[in-house]
Amino acid sequence: MKLLSLLSIASGVVLALAAVCADGQAPQPSTPSTPCSETANSNTFLGITTVRLWPGDAPEAKGVGCEDIPTLSVLRPQPGRENGSAVVVFPGGGYMGLASILEGREVADWFTAHGFTAFVLRYRLGRKYLLPVPLIDARRAVRLVRARARDYHVSPNRITVIGFSAGGHLAALSGTQFVQGKPDAEDPIDRVSSRPDLVVLGYPWIGGISSDTSHLTYCKLADVMDRCEELRKAYSPDLFVTKDTPATFIYHTTNDETVPVEQAVRFYDALVKAGVSGELHIFAKGPHGSGLGLGDASLDQWPGLLESWLRAQGMLTPDASSVAH
């Protein structure tokens, strides 16, 4: 399926493909249709703030435009309903754009309604920022939340990541290719681990890095077919599942024509073989990009299954010590 088809299914897609000008100048500021996720756009009235992942230039930065600055938008729960849990949300979009509403804001709102403090990641992407740059941003996001847990009134041991489609691929990578903290690091954020405590995957693009063009492939979208096998071996999440991979919840649909359901099954099989707790829910019918269900009578049930799983993991039980801070 063409890239246009992938992105059109998600309302509120934010494209992040502004390129360096032909004369070598830095990228120009984004147009109003692609607003920066900057501190200046924070809305504390609605309980939303935005922070940069790095105070200065991010690693591997290739400019100073919006697309060069990864950020976290922080959404807080209703005062008095906080439970000390945090979630970092990775919207999808084929690593070419971000479904910021369907797989970002709507998901964050669902979690805040359940007492979580939510963090929506705007990670770098497109042909300008190939893997592993999105993974660098994802690791930093988890580390930032953990390092500043006290400031956000969350527990450093109750951080969930959730991602959809390409964001699901990124979430799976964050759970399988995490890095440990460096106690002697100059940056306090680098002193803590990037390992999430739980992983949630919505129709994850697990096999997205493939030379098989019969289905959507990152290698073709990013124009890196000549490096595809190298990238596949380095960034296919199912190849890196170990006993240390966090417990994982997976949602998919059988007739997903963009990301074959076999990709979710492949990751689940890897969890089982590694002895990692996993829960897989496959619905008979439903399009790719269904978000939290899109009002479908059947698909709308999957967030309830997620709620039950989170409750069983202890994530909905208030953590008095975190909330008290």
N, C-alpha and C positions, 0 to 999 in steps of 0.2 A: 504494500500500500504506500502511496506517495506521502511525503512529509505533510503536505497540506491536509490530507485526510486525517492524519494523526492529530494535528493541532486543532482542527476545526471542531472536534468532538468536545473540546473543553472550553467552556466559556471563560472569559477573562484571561486568555493566554497572553503572557507578556513575552514578547520576543526580545532576545538579547544578542542581536547579530550586528550591531553597529561596528563597522570596520574602520581601520586606519585609512585616512584619506590618501588619495593617489600621490599627493605631493609629499607624503611622509609626515604630515602633521598629526598631532594627537587626535583621537576621536572627538567629535563635537558632542556637546551635551545632548541627552536623549530628548526627543520631542515629547509634548504633553501626553501622547498616547502610550509612551513607555517611560513612566515616571521613575525617578531614582527612589530606591528604598533607603533614604537617608534620614539622619536624625532630625533634619529640618521638617520632614514630613511626618514626624511622630504625632500621635493624637492621644495625649494623656487623658483627655475628656472621655474617650472610649476605652481607656485602659490599654492603649497600644503605644509602644515605644520601639525605636529602631536603633540598633547599634552596629558598628563595623566589627568584623571579625578580628581585624588588626588595626591598631591605631594609625599606622602609616600605610605605605604600599604593601599589598599582599604579596606573598611569595609568587614568583613567576608572572607578576603583573606586566602587562604589555601596553599600558596606557593609564589614563586618569579619568576615563568616562565611567558612567554608571555600570557598564558591563564589566568593568575592571575591578569593581569594589564589592566583594561579597559581604552580605549583611544578614543579621537576624532581626526579624520583627517579632517583638515580644507581646503576647496577648495574655492578660491575667484573668483569673476566674473572679466571679462575684465575691467580694469580701465576706469572709465568714464561711465560704465553701471550699477554701483551699485544702488540699489533702497532702501537700508536700511532694507530689509527683510532678515530673516534667516530661514534655514530649518535644522532640525536634522533628519538624515536618519537612520532607523533601518532595516538592511537587515534581511531576513528570513533564514530558515535552520532548522526548527523543534526544535529549542533550543539545537541542537546538533552540529551545524556548522553555517557558515555564507556565504551566496551567495554574496560575497563582490563585485563582478563586476556587475552582472546582476541587483541586487537590492541595490547596494551601489554606486559604482563609476559612472555607467551610469545614475543613478537617480540624483546624485549630479551634474553631468555635465549638465543635462537638466535644473536644477534649476539655476545654475550659468549663463547659457545662457539667463535666464530670469531675471538676475540682483540680484539674491539671493546670500548670502554667505552660503555655504553648509558645514555641519558638519556630517561626517559619523561615527557612533558609533560602536566601537568594544566592545560589552558587554560580560560579562562572562556568560558561559553557560555549557551545558553538565550535566552529573550526578554529576560532582564535584560542580557545582554551580546551584542548583535548585532554582526555584522561592521561595522567592521574590528577589534573588540577581540580576537577570537581570533588574527588576523594580527599584531597588536601583540605578543601573548604569544609567538607563534611566532618572530618576528624577534628578540625579546629572548632566547629560549632559545638560538638559534644564536650570537648575540653573546656570551652568557655563557660558553658552551663555548669559543668561540674566544679570548675575553679571558683565560680561566683555563686555557688549554690546558696550560700548564706544570704547574699544580697537579694536573691530572687525568692527566698523562703521555700526552697525545695531541698530535698535530700540528695546528696551526691551519689547515692546508691539507688536512686529511683528514676533513672533517665531512660525513656523509651524513644526509639526512632521509628518513624513511619514514612514509607515512601510508596509512590504509585508509578507504575510503568518504568520509565527510565529512573525516576526517583526511587522506585523499588529496587532497581539494580544498585543504585547508590547506597540505599539503606542496607542492602545485603552485603555490599562491600564493606560498609562501616562496621558490620558485625563480624566479618571474617578477616578483615585486614586492618584491624585496629592497632594502635601503637601504645606502648606503655609510657608512663610519665617519666620525665628525667628530673630526679630530685634536685640536681644542681643547676638546672636551667635558669638563665637570667630572667626569662619571661615566666611569671607564676603560672600562666595558663598551660605552658609546656611541661609543668611539673606533674600534671595529672594525666590519667589514662584517657584515651579516646574511645574505650570500649563501652558501647551502650549496654544497659542492663536487660533490655528487652528489644525485640525487633518485630515490626509489623509490616507486612508486604501486601500491597494491593496490586493485583494483576502484574507482578514484577517481570521486567524485561531481563530475566536471568541470562538467557542465551543471546542477548543483543549484540554481542561481539562475535560475528560469524561471517564467513565468506559465502554462506548460503543466502543468496538474494531472493529466494522464493518467499521469504517473509522479511519484515522490516529488520534492517541490520545497521548498526552504528557505523560499521566500516564504510558502507556506501554513503550514508548521510554525511559523515565527516570527511569523506574523500580520502580514506586511508586504507584502501583495499590492498595496497602493496605491503602494509604493515599488519594486516588483519590477524594473521596467525600469532604473531608476537604479542599483540594486544589481547587476543583471546586467552593465551596462556597466563598473562599477567593479571587480567581483570575479569575473569569469569568467577563469580562468587561461589558457585558450587564446587569449584576445585580447591577452595581454601577452608571449607568447613572442618572444624576440629571439635574436640570435646569442650573447648573454651568458647565456642560460639554461643551467644545468648539464646535463650528460649525464643521461639519464633512462631508467629501467627501469620497464616497466608490465606488470602482470598483471591479467587479467580473464577472465570466462567468457561464452560466447555467450548462454546462456539466463538471465543475471542478470535477474530480474524487478523488482528494485528500482532499480538503476542500469543503464540500457541500455548495452550494450557500445560503441555508437556514440560515447559520450562519451569513452571511452579512445582510440578511433580518431581522434576529432577533435583531441585533444591531440597524439597522435603525428604526425598530418598537419602540425600547426603546427610541431612540432620539425623535421620534414623540410624544410618551406618555409624555415625560418630557418637551416638548415644545422647544426643541433644533433644530436649523436649520440644516437640513441634505440634502444631495444630493446623490442619489444612481443610479449607472449606471450598468445594468446587460446586458452583451453581450450574444448572443445565443450560440456561440461556441468559444472554446479556452481552452487550457490546463492550468493546475496549473503551476505557475512559468513563466508567460508570460512577466513579467517585464513591460517595456514600450510598449510592443506590439510584439516584436520579428519579426518585418517585416511583420506581418499579415495585409492584406489590411483593415480588419475590426478593429482589436484590436489596430492598430496604431492610431486610432482616439481618443482613450481615453485620451491621454495627452493633446490634444486640448480642450477637455471638462474640464479637470483640469485647464488649462490656463484660460479659460473663468470664471471658478468659483473663482480662485485666484484673477482675475482682479475685479470681483464683490465684493470681500472681501477687496479690496483696497491694496492688497499686491504687485501689480505691479506698483502702483503709487509711484514715488520716494519720499522718506522722506528726505527733504532737510537738516533738523537738524542733522540726523544721518550720512548722507553721508559727510556733511561738516566737521565732526570731523576727 
